[in-house]
Amino acid sequence: MLRRRSDPEPGGKPGHPGLTRRQALAAGTALGLFAWASLPLSASAAAAENPETLKLLSGAVTIDMHSHAGSVIGLRRIETHAPFSAVAEPMREGGMAVICLAIVADSPATRATKDRRIRPFRQPAPGELHDYAQRAFARAHAMIGAEGLTLIADAAGLRNARSARPGALIASEGGDFLEGRLERLDEAYDRWRLRHLQLTHYRVNELGDIQTEPAVHGGLTAFGAEVIRRCNGRGIVVDIAHGTFDLVKRAADVTTKPLVLSHTSLNHAPGPRSRTVSPEHAKLVAQTGGVIGIWPPSTIFPNMDALATGMARMADVVGVDHVGLGSDMMGLLSRSALPNYRHLPALAAALLARGFTPADMLKILGGNYLRVALATMV
């Protein structure tokens, strides 16, 4: 695909002309997939029903590195023990093997505003967020049991995962439940099988600053650095999504394992409260050997083809080995270009249409996160 100056970036900036290595490879493929690039979403989705596409996904360790699937999050749902929504069947039908299933650690202290932002609105009481996390983790485990998912807690389990028997890896969106106490990380690891920790979310916490609020700490705190070191030692994937550029710079210096930025998109000029990242921000993560997950809010990517293009643009900046999928399933304030896991073959088809080889498509849809997690977990 020859990119023109008139092709917009997700952040509204013009693209760069020229033919990338991946695009040049696509021109020579004999699979006939390249022509799908110009088709509307419905046609791309229909093409993805090809059983060979699903077979590729089903034979691989496909991974969504950031998900709230199953209706696991939300204060009211947790308080009322609300029913779960289907997870396992859509995963099997779409070829998704593993979801990093995230609780939201700061929910009692944040809320959506009229301008569709999530912001902190009060200071939680001592112990409140820790106590809330216990109920949130319990709900995640209950959903895993109710849906018959495999709980993945070690490298062997992750390596052997397939969509025929889908699994979940326990994650937390925010380290707020630690409340400055490192021993609570060990508690979550042992009791709740926490294996993926996002340091910050929508409130500035004891670990560091966030993209959507004014900086307080100048980036990562000393406690945040301690948490990263303990995660490295215990085998917990460190996720720096929502963290400021200064936080990521310090985290990259501290970590001995690859970093994950689980859900974002590329923007050559992010605004002061934007959740998107600059090329320099993304490259810092890639330089640790890590992976950046592209998320699918319709306000950025209106359809599957646009989402695949966003992944391609990130790959052009950091390399295909450092791009993944972070769907934020059931956690977005807007509609999603990937509404459920049954649509994963359509995304695979759109990636192939953008010039990725089948092997590179599988890296993006799980292989890259798998590499990072296997380098971290024990």
C-alpha atoms as a printed R data frame, in Angstrom:
    type eleno elety resid chain resno       x       y      z
1   ATOM     1    CA   MET     A     1   0.000   0.000  0.000
2   ATOM     2    CA   LEU     A     2   1.522   3.332 -1.037
3   ATOM     3    CA   ARG     A     3   0.828   5.859  1.698
4   ATOM     4    CA   ARG     A     4  -0.004   9.357  0.438
5   ATOM     5    CA   ARG     A     5   0.564  12.624  2.256
6   ATOM     6    CA   SER     A     6  -3.209  13.024  2.363
7   ATOM     7    CA   ASP     A     7  -3.700   9.821  4.396
8   ATOM     8    CA   PRO     A     8  -4.493  10.997  7.958
9   ATOM     9    CA   GLU     A     9  -2.833   9.706 11.086
10  ATOM    10    CA   PRO     A    10  -5.223   8.802 13.918
11  ATOM    11    CA   GLY     A    11  -4.234  12.056 15.629
12  ATOM    12    CA   GLY     A    12  -5.092  14.104 12.558
13  ATOM    13    CA   LYS     A    13  -1.538  14.542 11.233
14  ATOM    14    CA   PRO     A    14  -0.577  13.721  7.660
15  ATOM    15    CA   GLY     A    15   1.166  10.450  7.014
16  ATOM    16    CA   HIS     A    16   4.588  10.023  5.468
17  ATOM    17    CA   PRO     A    17   4.959   9.048  1.824
18  ATOM    18    CA   GLY     A    18   6.861   5.996  0.680
19  ATOM    19    CA   LEU     A    19   6.584   2.237  0.615
20  ATOM    20    CA   THR     A    20   7.443   0.367  3.812
21  ATOM    21    CA   ARG     A    21   9.158  -3.007  3.906
22  ATOM    22    CA   ARG     A    22   5.922  -4.676  4.990
23  ATOM    23    CA   GLN     A    23   3.979  -3.004  2.184
24  ATOM    24    CA   ALA     A    24   6.532  -4.084 -0.385
25  ATOM    25    CA   LEU     A    25   6.224  -7.669  0.786
26  ATOM    26    CA   ALA     A    26   2.465  -7.427  0.462
27  ATOM    27    CA   ALA     A    27   2.692  -6.447 -3.171
28  ATOM    28    CA   GLY     A    28   4.138  -9.828 -3.967
29  ATOM    29    CA   THR     A    29   1.726 -12.042 -2.050
30  ATOM    30    CA   ALA     A    30  -0.217 -14.551 -4.053
31  ATOM    31    CA   LEU     A    31  -3.020 -14.927 -1.541
32  ATOM    32    CA   GLY     A    32  -5.242 -12.247 -3.013
33  ATOM    33    CA   LEU     A    33  -5.612 -10.646  0.430
34  ATOM    34    CA   PHE     A    34  -4.199  -7.267 -0.548
35  ATOM    35    CA   ALA     A    35  -7.338  -6.343 -2.448
36  ATOM    36    CA   TRP     A    36  -9.360  -6.452  0.777
37  ATOM    37    CA   ALA     A    37  -7.749  -3.176  1.862
38  ATOM    38    CA   SER     A    38 -10.218  -1.191 -0.216
39  ATOM    39    CA   LEU     A    39 -13.292  -3.153  0.857
40  ATOM    40    CA   PRO     A    40 -15.749  -1.852  3.468
41  ATOM    41    CA   LEU     A    41 -15.780  -3.463  6.900
42  ATOM    42    CA   SER     A    42 -18.698  -5.765  6.097
43  ATOM    43    CA   ALA     A    43 -16.886  -7.211  3.090
44  ATOM    44    CA   SER     A    44 -13.662  -7.613  5.043
45  ATOM    45    CA   ALA     A    45 -15.576  -9.368  7.808
46  ATOM    46    CA   ALA     A    46 -17.226 -11.677  5.291
47  ATOM    47    CA   ALA     A    47 -13.850 -12.532  3.798
48  ATOM    48    CA   ALA     A    48 -12.564 -13.320  7.283
49  ATOM    49    CA   GLU     A    49 -15.120 -16.100  7.603
50  ATOM    50    CA   ASN     A    50 -12.703 -18.127  5.473
51  ATOM    51    CA   PRO     A    51 -11.929 -21.138  7.668
52  ATOM    52    CA   GLU     A    52  -8.241 -20.866  6.805
53  ATOM    53    CA   THR     A    53  -8.086 -17.495  8.588
54  ATOM    54    CA   LEU     A    54  -9.709 -18.907 11.703
55  ATOM    55    CA   LYS     A    55  -7.446 -21.958 11.500
56  ATOM    56    CA   LEU     A    56  -4.389 -19.682 11.660
57  ATOM    57    CA   LEU     A    57  -5.742 -18.015 14.790
58  ATOM    58    CA   SER     A    58  -6.885 -21.224 16.451
59  ATOM    59    CA   GLY     A    59  -3.461 -22.815 16.098
60  ATOM    60    CA   ALA     A    60  -1.667 -19.884 17.753
61  ATOM    61    CA   VAL     A    61  -1.442 -18.278 21.200
62  ATOM    62    CA   THR     A    62  -3.627 -15.261 20.468
63  ATOM    63    CA   ILE     A    63  -3.763 -12.753 23.330
64  ATOM    64    CA   ASP     A    64  -5.719  -9.631 24.186
65  ATOM    65    CA   MET     A    65  -3.356  -7.802 26.521
66  ATOM    66    CA   HIS     A    66  -6.043  -5.634 28.140
67  ATOM    67    CA   SER     A    67  -9.640  -6.790 28.647
68  ATOM    68    CA   HIS     A    68 -12.586  -6.376 31.017
69  ATOM    69    CA   ALA     A    69 -14.692  -8.986 29.193
70  ATOM    70    CA   GLY     A    70 -17.463 -10.749 31.054
71  ATOM    71    CA   SER     A    71 -18.905  -7.635 32.740
72  ATOM    72    CA   VAL     A    72 -16.415  -8.014 35.588
73  ATOM    73    CA   ILE     A    73 -15.862  -4.320 36.336
74  ATOM    74    CA   GLY     A    74 -18.118  -1.623 37.764
75  ATOM    75    CA   LEU     A    75 -18.941  -0.750 41.363
76  ATOM    76    CA   ARG     A    76 -22.606  -1.661 41.030
77  ATOM    77    CA   ARG     A    77 -21.880  -4.986 39.353
78  ATOM    78    CA   ILE     A    78 -19.482  -5.935 42.115
79  ATOM    79    CA   GLU     A    79 -21.812  -4.812 44.897
80  ATOM    80    CA   THR     A    80 -24.858  -6.591 43.432
81  ATOM    81    CA   HIS     A    81 -23.030  -9.673 42.100
82  ATOM    82    CA   ALA     A    82 -24.478  -8.926 38.666
83  ATOM    83    CA   PRO     A    83 -24.601 -11.734 36.066
84  ATOM    84    CA   PHE     A    84 -21.608 -12.213 33.816
85  ATOM    85    CA   SER     A    85 -21.745 -11.789 30.057
86  ATOM    86    CA   ALA     A    86 -20.454 -14.461 27.686
87  ATOM    87    CA   VAL     A    87 -16.683 -14.691 27.237
88  ATOM    88    CA   ALA     A    88 -15.611 -18.256 26.500
89  ATOM    89    CA   GLU     A    89 -17.887 -18.878 23.514
90  ATOM    90    CA   PRO     A    90 -16.945 -15.670 21.643
91  ATOM    91    CA   MET     A    91 -13.282 -16.475 22.312
92  ATOM    92    CA   ARG     A    92 -13.644 -19.982 20.894
93  ATOM    93    CA   GLU     A    93 -15.621 -18.785 17.872
94  ATOM    94    CA   GLY     A    94 -13.148 -15.999 17.071
95  ATOM    95    CA   GLY     A    95  -9.905 -17.810 17.830
96  ATOM    96    CA   MET     A    96  -8.880 -15.821 20.925
97  ATOM    97    CA   ALA     A    97  -6.837 -17.975 23.300
98  ATOM    98    CA   VAL     A    98  -6.054 -15.676 26.249
99  ATOM    99    CA   ILE     A    99  -7.309 -12.433 27.737
100 ATOM   100    CA   CYS     A   100  -5.418 -10.386 30.307
101 ATOM   101    CA   LEU     A   101  -8.466  -9.881 32.527
102 ATOM   102    CA   ALA     A   102  -8.125  -6.604 34.414
103 ATOM   103    CA   ILE     A   103  -9.860  -5.341 37.514
104 ATOM   104    CA   VAL     A   104  -9.976  -1.538 37.848
105 ATOM   105    CA   ALA     A   105  -8.229  -0.621 41.075
106 ATOM   106    CA   ASP     A   106  -9.307   3.014 41.405
107 ATOM   107    CA   SER     A   107 -13.035   2.690 40.639
108 ATOM   108    CA   PRO     A   108 -14.320   3.908 44.032
109 ATOM   109    CA   ALA     A   109 -12.444   7.191 43.593
110 ATOM   110    CA   THR     A   110 -13.034   7.963 39.887
111 ATOM   111    CA   ARG     A   111 -16.037   8.648 37.671
112 ATOM   112    CA   ALA     A   112 -16.945   9.665 34.130
113 ATOM   113    CA   THR     A   113 -17.522  13.392 33.589
114 ATOM   114    CA   LYS     A   114 -19.971  15.130 31.276
115 ATOM   115    CA   ASP     A   115 -17.205  15.643 28.710
116 ATOM   116    CA   ARG     A   116 -16.637  11.863 28.614
117 ATOM   117    CA   ARG     A   117 -13.436  11.807 30.590
118 ATOM   118    CA   ILE     A   118 -12.690   9.642 33.616
119 ATOM   119    CA   ARG     A   119 -11.307  11.641 36.523
120 ATOM   120    CA   PRO     A   120 -10.711  11.275 40.261
121 ATOM   121    CA   PHE     A   121 -13.403  12.989 42.333
122 ATOM   122    CA   ARG     A   122 -12.479  12.199 45.948
123 ATOM   123    CA   GLN     A   123  -9.665  10.933 48.144
124 ATOM   124    CA   PRO     A   124 -10.313   7.317 49.184
125 ATOM   125    CA   ALA     A   125 -10.127   6.383 52.856
126 ATOM   126    CA   PRO     A   126  -7.092   4.403 54.058
127 ATOM   127    CA   GLY     A   127  -7.569   0.742 53.222
128 ATOM   128    CA   GLU     A   128 -10.592   1.409 50.981
129 ATOM   129    CA   LEU     A   129  -8.941   0.620 47.647
130 ATOM   130    CA   HIS     A   130  -7.227  -2.467 49.022
131 ATOM   131    CA   ASP     A   131 -10.531  -3.779 50.348
132 ATOM   132    CA   TYR     A   132 -12.271  -2.964 47.074
133 ATOM   133    CA   ALA     A   133  -9.599  -4.832 45.098
134 ATOM   134    CA   GLN     A   134 -10.255  -7.996 47.087
135 ATOM   135    CA   ARG     A   135 -13.876  -7.958 45.928
136 ATOM   136    CA   ALA     A   136 -12.862  -7.057 42.378
137 ATOM   137    CA   PHE     A   137 -10.310  -9.876 42.152
138 ATOM   138    CA   ALA     A   138 -12.881 -12.273 43.601
139 ATOM   139    CA   ARG     A   139 -15.377 -11.287 40.896
140 ATOM   140    CA   ALA     A   140 -12.783 -11.847 38.166
141 ATOM   141    CA   HIS     A   141 -12.068 -15.320 39.537
142 ATOM   142    CA   ALA     A   142 -15.797 -16.045 39.781
143 ATOM   143    CA   MET     A   143 -16.258 -15.118 36.111
144 ATOM   144    CA   ILE     A   144 -13.356 -17.348 35.098
145 ATOM   145    CA   GLY     A   145 -14.995 -20.239 36.947
146 ATOM   146    CA   ALA     A   146 -18.500 -19.536 35.649
147 ATOM   147    CA   GLU     A   147 -17.295 -19.374 32.041
148 ATOM   148    CA   GLY     A   148 -15.041 -22.413 32.332
149 ATOM   149    CA   LEU     A   149 -11.930 -20.461 31.401
150 ATOM   150    CA   THR     A   150  -8.476 -21.735 32.291
151 ATOM   151    CA   LEU     A   151  -6.728 -19.623 34.918
152 ATOM   152    CA   ILE     A   152  -3.238 -18.954 33.567
153 ATOM   153    CA   ALA     A   153  -0.645 -18.337 36.253
154 ATOM   154    CA   ASP     A   154   2.667 -19.543 34.839
155 ATOM   155    CA   ALA     A   155   4.731 -19.610 31.664
156 ATOM   156    CA   ALA     A   156   3.799 -23.182 30.791
157 ATOM   157    CA   GLY     A   157   0.087 -22.423 30.981
158 ATOM   158    CA   LEU     A   158   0.468 -19.403 28.744
159 ATOM   159    CA   ARG     A   159   2.665 -21.205 26.229
160 ATOM   160    CA   ASN     A   160   0.147 -24.039 25.868
161 ATOM   161    CA   ALA     A   161  -2.997 -21.882 25.645
162 ATOM   162    CA   ARG     A   162  -5.285 -22.197 22.609
163 ATOM   163    CA   SER     A   163  -8.740 -20.864 21.819
164 ATOM   164    CA   ALA     A   164 -10.282 -24.345 21.905
165 ATOM   165    CA   ARG     A   165  -9.994 -24.012 25.688
166 ATOM   166    CA   PRO     A   166  -9.608 -20.271 26.280
167 ATOM   167    CA   GLY     A   167  -7.930 -18.855 29.338
168 ATOM   168    CA   ALA     A   168  -7.473 -15.699 31.371
169 ATOM   169    CA   LEU     A   169  -4.481 -14.133 33.061
170 ATOM   170    CA   ILE     A   170  -5.299 -11.949 36.077
171 ATOM   171    CA   ALA     A   171  -4.364  -8.277 35.714
172 ATOM   172    CA   SER     A   172  -4.974  -5.046 37.583
173 ATOM   173    CA   GLU     A   173  -5.511  -1.686 35.935
174 ATOM   174    CA   GLY     A   174  -3.720   0.432 38.507
175 ATOM   175    CA   GLY     A   175  -1.583  -0.347 41.529
176 ATOM   176    CA   ASP     A   176  -3.849   1.774 43.726
177 ATOM   177    CA   PHE     A   177  -4.775  -1.229 45.904
178 ATOM   178    CA   LEU     A   178  -1.169  -1.347 47.148
179 ATOM   179    CA   GLU     A   179  -1.655   1.997 48.929
180 ATOM   180    CA   GLY     A   180   2.104   2.336 49.230
181 ATOM   181    CA   ARG     A   181   2.642  -1.118 50.778
182 ATOM   182    CA   LEU     A   182   4.888  -3.450 48.810
183 ATOM   183    CA   GLU     A   183   3.806  -6.590 50.675
184 ATOM   184    CA   ARG     A   184   0.348  -6.233 49.119
185 ATOM   185    CA   LEU     A   185   1.892  -7.025 45.740
186 ATOM   186    CA   ASP     A   186   3.026 -10.383 47.133
187 ATOM   187    CA   GLU     A   187  -0.445 -10.896 48.597
188 ATOM   188    CA   ALA     A   188  -2.081 -10.302 45.193
189 ATOM   189    CA   TYR     A   189   0.440 -12.579 43.492
190 ATOM   190    CA   ASP     A   190  -0.135 -15.454 45.922
191 ATOM   191    CA   ARG     A   191  -3.841 -15.089 46.738
192 ATOM   192    CA   TRP     A   192  -5.269 -13.786 43.462
193 ATOM   193    CA   ARG     A   193  -2.623 -15.028 40.999
194 ATOM   194    CA   LEU     A   194  -1.915 -11.502 39.765
195 ATOM   195    CA   ARG     A   195   0.442 -11.774 36.800
196 ATOM   196    CA   HIS     A   196   0.036  -8.412 35.013
197 ATOM   197    CA   LEU     A   197   0.146  -5.072 36.821
198 ATOM   198    CA   GLN     A   198  -0.608  -1.708 35.224
199 ATOM   199    CA   LEU     A   199   1.030   0.819 37.534
200 ATOM   200    CA   THR     A   200  -1.415   3.712 37.127
201 ATOM   201    CA   HIS     A   201  -4.914   4.411 35.855
202 ATOM   202    CA   TYR     A   202  -7.069   7.548 36.208
203 ATOM   203    CA   ARG     A   203  -5.777   8.943 39.489
204 ATOM   204    CA   VAL     A   204  -2.252   9.965 40.396
205 ATOM   205    CA   ASN     A   205  -1.320   7.265 42.896
206 ATOM   206    CA   GLU     A   206   1.687   6.312 45.005
207 ATOM   207    CA   LEU     A   207   3.472   4.844 41.965
208 ATOM   208    CA   GLY     A   208   3.541   7.806 39.595
209 ATOM   209    CA   ASP     A   209   1.979  10.376 37.294
210 ATOM   210    CA   ILE     A   210  -0.658   9.845 34.623
211 ATOM   211    CA   GLN     A   211  -1.288  11.249 31.158
212 ATOM   212    CA   THR     A   212  -4.716  12.709 31.950
213 ATOM   213    CA   GLU     A   213  -3.952  14.763 35.083
214 ATOM   214    CA   PRO     A   214  -1.279  17.344 36.009
215 ATOM   215    CA   ALA     A   215   2.012  15.759 37.079
216 ATOM   216    CA   VAL     A   216   2.680  15.546 40.811
217 ATOM   217    CA   HIS     A   217   5.718  13.297 41.158
218 ATOM   218    CA   GLY     A   218   7.797  14.142 38.103
219 ATOM   219    CA   GLY     A   219   7.172  10.651 36.687
220 ATOM   220    CA   LEU     A   220   7.746   7.354 38.493
221 ATOM   221    CA   THR     A   221   8.069   7.524 42.280
222 ATOM   222    CA   ALA     A   222  10.631   5.685 44.395
223 ATOM   223    CA   PHE     A   223   7.820   3.353 45.463
224 ATOM   224    CA   GLY     A   224   6.890   2.801 41.827
225 ATOM   225    CA   ALA     A   225  10.485   1.777 41.133
226 ATOM   226    CA   GLU     A   226  10.324  -0.668 44.069
227 ATOM   227    CA   VAL     A   227   7.135  -2.153 42.636
228 ATOM   228    CA   ILE     A   228   8.746  -2.653 39.224
229 ATOM   229    CA   ARG     A   229  11.708  -4.423 40.815
230 ATOM   230    CA   ARG     A   230   9.420  -6.684 42.845
231 ATOM   231    CA   CYS     A   231   7.334  -7.452 39.737
232 ATOM   232    CA   ASN     A   232  10.511  -8.354 37.849
233 ATOM   233    CA   GLY     A   233  11.528 -10.671 40.670
234 ATOM   234    CA   ARG     A   234   8.162 -12.369 41.119
235 ATOM   235    CA   GLY     A   235   7.307 -12.729 37.431
236 ATOM   236    CA   ILE     A   236   4.600 -10.083 37.030
237 ATOM   237    CA   VAL     A   237   4.353  -8.273 33.698
238 ATOM   238    CA   VAL     A   238   4.797  -4.498 34.178
239 ATOM   239    CA   ASP     A   239   2.327  -2.362 32.227
240 ATOM   240    CA   ILE     A   240   2.964   1.389 31.975
241 ATOM   241    CA   ALA     A   241  -0.288   2.329 30.175
242 ATOM   242    CA   HIS     A   242  -1.703   5.678 31.357
243 ATOM   243    CA   GLY     A   243   1.724   6.687 32.676
244 ATOM   244    CA   THR     A   244   3.405   9.907 31.577
245 ATOM   245    CA   PHE     A   245   6.407  10.008 29.271
246 ATOM   246    CA   ASP     A   246   8.578  10.860 32.304
247 ATOM   247    CA   LEU     A   247   7.212   7.814 34.139
248 ATOM   248    CA   VAL     A   248   8.048   5.590 31.179
249 ATOM   249    CA   LYS     A   249  11.581   6.991 30.913
250 ATOM   250    CA   ARG     A   250  12.284   6.125 34.555
251 ATOM   251    CA   ALA     A   251  10.525   2.742 34.298
252 ATOM   252    CA   ALA     A   252  12.685   1.831 31.301
253 ATOM   253    CA   ASP     A   253  15.796   2.607 33.371
254 ATOM   254    CA   VAL     A   254  14.595   0.543 36.343
255 ATOM   255    CA   THR     A   255  13.163  -2.582 34.735
256 ATOM   256    CA   THR     A   256  15.195  -5.666 33.918
257 ATOM   257    CA   LYS     A   257  12.277  -7.159 31.962
258 ATOM   258    CA   PRO     A   258  10.392  -5.922 28.874
259 ATOM   259    CA   LEU     A   259   7.663  -3.362 29.511
260 ATOM   260    CA   VAL     A   260   4.104  -3.469 28.203
261 ATOM   261    CA   LEU     A   261   1.987  -0.478 27.223
262 ATOM   262    CA   SER     A   262  -1.252  -2.364 26.930
263 ATOM   263    CA   HIS     A   263  -3.718   0.014 25.242
264 ATOM   264    CA   THR     A   264  -3.064   3.205 23.319
265 ATOM   265    CA   SER     A   265  -2.465   4.433 19.766
266 ATOM   266    CA   LEU     A   266   0.144   6.460 17.906
267 ATOM   267    CA   ASN     A   267  -0.138  10.229 17.634
268 ATOM   268    CA   HIS     A   268   2.646  12.465 16.337
269 ATOM   269    CA   ALA     A   269   1.405  15.358 18.490
270 ATOM   270    CA   PRO     A   270  -0.562  14.107 21.528
271 ATOM   271    CA   GLY     A   271  -2.528  16.719 23.424
272 ATOM   272    CA   PRO     A   272  -1.762  17.525 27.085
273 ATOM   273    CA   ARG     A   273  -4.425  15.097 28.397
274 ATOM   274    CA   SER     A   274  -4.302  12.556 25.572
275 ATOM   275    CA   ARG     A   275  -4.101   8.815 26.129
276 ATOM   276    CA   THR     A   276  -2.272   8.432 22.806
277 ATOM   277    CA   VAL     A   277   1.534   8.325 22.635
278 ATOM   278    CA   SER     A   278   4.223   9.944 20.540
279 ATOM   279    CA   PRO     A   279   6.748   7.935 18.496
280 ATOM   280    CA   GLU     A   280   9.398   8.700 21.148
281 ATOM   281    CA   HIS     A   281   7.121   7.362 23.903
282 ATOM   282    CA   ALA     A   282   6.433   4.172 21.938
283 ATOM   283    CA   LYS     A   283  10.107   3.661 21.067
284 ATOM   284    CA   LEU     A   284  11.073   3.755 24.755
285 ATOM   285    CA   VAL     A   285   8.804   0.769 25.378
286 ATOM   286    CA   ALA     A   286  10.116  -1.074 22.321
287 ATOM   287    CA   GLN     A   287  13.716  -0.487 23.409
288 ATOM   288    CA   THR     A   288  13.073  -2.585 26.528
289 ATOM   289    CA   GLY     A   289  11.991  -5.421 24.228
290 ATOM   290    CA   GLY     A   290   8.393  -4.639 25.074
291 ATOM   291    CA   VAL     A   291   5.092  -4.393 23.254
292 ATOM   292    CA   ILE     A   292   2.531  -1.624 22.662
293 ATOM   293    CA   GLY     A   293  -1.120  -2.646 22.436
294 ATOM   294    CA   ILE     A   294  -3.357  -0.750 20.025
295 ATOM   295    CA   TRP     A   295  -6.893  -0.175 21.306
296 ATOM   296    CA   PRO     A   296 -10.084   0.165 19.187
297 ATOM   297    CA   PRO     A   297 -12.248   3.109 20.370
298 ATOM   298    CA   SER     A   298 -14.420   4.205 17.457
299 ATOM   299    CA   THR     A   299 -13.542   7.843 18.156
300 ATOM   300    CA   ILE     A   300 -10.038   6.997 16.886
301 ATOM   301    CA   PHE     A   301 -10.632   3.988 14.645
302 ATOM   302    CA   PRO     A   302 -14.169   3.946 13.217
303 ATOM   303    CA   ASN     A   303 -13.915   0.446 11.748
304 ATOM   304    CA   MET     A   304 -11.742  -2.644 11.529
305 ATOM   305    CA   ASP     A   305  -9.759  -1.451  8.521
306 ATOM   306    CA   ALA     A   306  -8.883   1.771 10.359
307 ATOM   307    CA   LEU     A   307  -7.787  -0.243 13.401
308 ATOM   308    CA   ALA     A   308  -5.501  -2.374 11.232
309 ATOM   309    CA   THR     A   309  -4.065   0.798  9.717
310 ATOM   310    CA   GLY     A   310  -3.369   2.126 13.220
311 ATOM   311    CA   MET     A   311  -1.475  -1.063 14.005
312 ATOM   312    CA   ALA     A   312   0.468  -0.728 10.761
313 ATOM   313    CA   ARG     A   313   1.467   2.838 11.599
314 ATOM   314    CA   MET     A   314   2.730   1.775 15.014
315 ATOM   315    CA   ALA     A   315   4.680  -1.063 13.387
316 ATOM   316    CA   ASP     A   316   6.279   1.426 11.005
317 ATOM   317    CA   VAL     A   317   7.594   3.337 14.048
318 ATOM   318    CA   VAL     A   318   8.662   0.565 16.461
319 ATOM   319    CA   GLY     A   319   8.785  -2.575 14.303
320 ATOM   320    CA   VAL     A   320   6.284  -5.381 13.988
321 ATOM   321    CA   ASP     A   321   7.832  -7.253 16.932
322 ATOM   322    CA   HIS     A   322   6.594  -4.561 19.324
323 ATOM   323    CA   VAL     A   323   2.898  -4.180 18.423
324 ATOM   324    CA   GLY     A   324  -0.044  -5.987 20.004
325 ATOM   325    CA   LEU     A   325  -3.777  -5.816 20.690
326 ATOM   326    CA   GLY     A   326  -5.240  -4.219 23.821
327 ATOM   327    CA   SER     A   327  -8.979  -4.143 23.233
328 ATOM   328    CA   ASP     A   328 -10.148  -2.643 26.553
329 ATOM   329    CA   MET     A   329 -13.123  -4.946 25.973
330 ATOM   330    CA   MET     A   330 -16.165  -3.692 27.906
331 ATOM   331    CA   GLY     A   331 -14.117  -0.823 29.305
332 ATOM   332    CA   LEU     A   332 -14.474   1.872 26.646
333 ATOM   333    CA   LEU     A   333 -16.693   4.938 26.968
334 ATOM   334    CA   SER     A   334 -17.197   4.921 23.185
335 ATOM   335    CA   ARG     A   335 -18.163   2.184 20.745
336 ATOM   336    CA   SER     A   336 -15.432  -0.252 19.760
337 ATOM   337    CA   ALA     A   337 -14.124  -1.215 16.330
338 ATOM   338    CA   LEU     A   338 -13.694  -4.695 17.867
339 ATOM   339    CA   PRO     A   339 -17.032  -5.203 19.625
340 ATOM   340    CA   ASN     A   340 -16.394  -8.807 20.691
341 ATOM   341    CA   TYR     A   341 -13.957 -11.652 20.102
342 ATOM   342    CA   ARG     A   342 -16.055 -13.202 17.343
343 ATOM   343    CA   HIS     A   343 -14.699 -10.364 15.168
344 ATOM   344    CA   LEU     A   344 -11.050 -11.323 15.637
345 ATOM   345    CA   PRO     A   345 -10.856 -13.069 12.222
346 ATOM   346    CA   ALA     A   346 -12.006  -9.808 10.603
347 ATOM   347    CA   LEU     A   347  -9.143  -7.984 12.290
348 ATOM   348    CA   ALA     A   348  -6.737 -10.704 11.142
349 ATOM   349    CA   ALA     A   349  -7.996 -10.274  7.576
350 ATOM   350    CA   ALA     A   350  -7.648  -6.501  7.781
351 ATOM   351    CA   LEU     A   351  -4.041  -6.871  8.980
352 ATOM   352    CA   LEU     A   352  -3.245  -9.212  6.110
353 ATOM   353    CA   ALA     A   353  -4.840  -6.713  3.772
354 ATOM   354    CA   ARG     A   354  -2.548  -4.006  5.116
355 ATOM   355    CA   GLY     A   355   0.464  -6.033  4.019
356 ATOM   356    CA   PHE     A   356   1.397  -8.050  7.082
357 ATOM   357    CA   THR     A   357   2.464 -11.630  6.478
358 ATOM   358    CA   PRO     A   358   0.489 -14.338  8.323
359 ATOM   359    CA   ALA     A   359   3.443 -14.767 10.710
360 ATOM   360    CA   ASP     A   360   3.540 -11.046 11.495
361 ATOM   361    CA   MET     A   361  -0.232 -10.905 11.906
362 ATOM   362    CA   LEU     A   362   0.033 -13.644 14.539
363 ATOM   363    CA   LYS     A   363   2.795 -11.717 16.318
364 ATOM   364    CA   ILE     A   364   0.488  -8.716 16.649
365 ATOM   365    CA   LEU     A   365  -2.489 -10.784 17.783
366 ATOM   366    CA   GLY     A   366  -0.593 -12.522 20.575
367 ATOM   367    CA   GLY     A   367   2.904 -13.642 19.731
368 ATOM   368    CA   ASN     A   368   4.607 -10.433 20.818
369 ATOM   369    CA   TYR     A   369   2.885 -10.346 24.209
370 ATOM   370    CA   LEU     A   370   3.646 -14.043 24.595
371 ATOM   371    CA   ARG     A   371   7.357 -13.317 24.108
372 ATOM   372    CA   VAL     A   372   7.301 -10.547 26.714
373 ATOM   373    CA   ALA     A   373   5.315 -12.594 29.237
374 ATOM   374    CA   LEU     A   374   7.560 -15.652 28.850
375 ATOM   375    CA   ALA     A   375  10.581 -13.422 29.479
376 ATOM   376    CA   THR     A   376   8.894 -12.249 32.701
377 ATOM   377    CA   MET     A   377   6.797 -15.042 34.190
378 ATOM   378    CA   VAL     A   378   8.159 -18.073 36.022
